[in-house]
Amino acid sequence: MTHPAVPRRLDAHSPRTREQRRADVADRLLESLENLVHRHRALNVDAEIVAAEVAHELAVARNALLRHRPVHTTGPVAR
């Protein structure tokens, strides 16, 4: 069984930009889905279980992306 992907950092002490954090979320989602596919192909698991795990991974990614929304640089600034 594989472990969930952990965002990689080149320097643990350097601050991460919002875009880097969003890229980390996308990388983690793709790695998790790839691991899920390999695991379930090997086990020949029921489609409902696969669908539930995919839904979970998507929810985790969606929540992480909401925490790190992109900054829009055009238009008026809301205050």
ABEGO torsion letter per residue (X at the ends): XBBBBBBBBABAABBBBAAAAAAAAAAAAAAAAAAAAAAAAAAGBBAAAAAAAAAAAAAAAAAAAAABBBBBABEBBBX
